[in-house]
Amino acid sequence: MRQFQNLVSSRPLVMGIINVTPDSFSDGGLFASTESALRHAAQLIEEGADLLDVGGESTRPGGTPVSVQEELHRIIPVVKALSSMNTPVSVDTSKPEVMRAAIEAGAIMINDVNALRAPGALEAIAEGGVAVCLMHMQGDPLSMQANPQYNDVVAEVKDFLRQRLNAAEAAGIPCERLVIDPGFGFGKTLSHNIELLRHLDQFMDMGVPVLVGLSRKSMLGKITGNEVGDRVHASVAAALLARAKGARILRVHDVKATRDALAVYDAVNMV
C-alpha cells in the first residue's frame, strides 16, 4: 500500500469522491451499493484519481446521521476491496469506531469534517498511524447553514484549524500526517466561501497540505444558477483557482475534467 506521505511529496493530488449513501447531494445514491461504488471507483481510477475518498454518511446541509453499524456496513466492503487492489483510500467519517475499522480495512487517511473533536477520535488516529484531514465546520450538518456568522471568516477558520493541529500533535499525531480543509459550504454563506477562496493562500503558512472540496457545491450553483448536475465547468474553475492559491489536494467528483484542466495549468505555469 502506498503511504500518504509518498503521495503528497510530488504534485497536487486529485481525490475522487465515492458516496456510498442513498442521500448524497451530488449523485442521489447512484453508488449506494458496494457493486456500484466499486464500478464508479474503477472509473475514477481510470480517469486519473490519485486517491479515493469513501463516505458512508451524508454531510450535506440537513443531512441525517446514521448509526455506526450502518456506516460500517456501507463502507468497509468498499474500502477492503479497493485496498486489496493497492488503491489509496481515504474514509470520510467523524466516528472513532468507523475510523478504527476503516484503518484496519486498509484506509491510509481519515477525512473528518469534525476535525477529530469526537471523544476518542484523536486516539484512533494516533494509534492507527494514518493521515488525517481536519476540516472546519461551524455547527453541524443539521444546522450549519442556519445563518452562519463570522467577524473575520478567514482569521476565525484559520485559528480553529491551528487549534486542531495543536491538539492533534499533542495527541501524538505527527505533522507529516496532518492535512487541513477550510470547509467550503460547511457553516458558511456564499460571501464567506468566496472570501475563503479569495484568501486561500493565507492558509499555506500552517505547515501542512491544504485540501479543498468545492466540487458541485451550492455556492457554485448560486454563482452560476446551475443545478447540481450541471456544475462541472464551475467545479473545474474553482479547482484551478484553489490550485493556483496553493491547494495540495483537490476533492472532486469529475476527475477527468479536473485532471485535464490541471495539465494545461501546470504546462503553462510549471518550469
Secondary structure, DSSP 8 states (H G I E B T S, - for coil): ---HHHHHTSS-EEEEEEE-SS--TTTTTTT-SHHHHHHHHHHHHHHT-SEEEEESS--STT-----HHHHHHHHHHHHHHHHHTT--EEEE---HHHHHHHHHHT-SEEEETTTT-STTHHHHHHHHT-EEEEE--SS-TTTTTSS---SSHHHHHHHHHHHHHHHHHHTT--GGGEEEE--TTSS--HHHHHHHHHTGGGGGGGSS-BEE--TT-HHHHHHH---GGG-HHHHHHHHHHHHHTT-SEEEES-HHHHHHHHHHHHHHH--
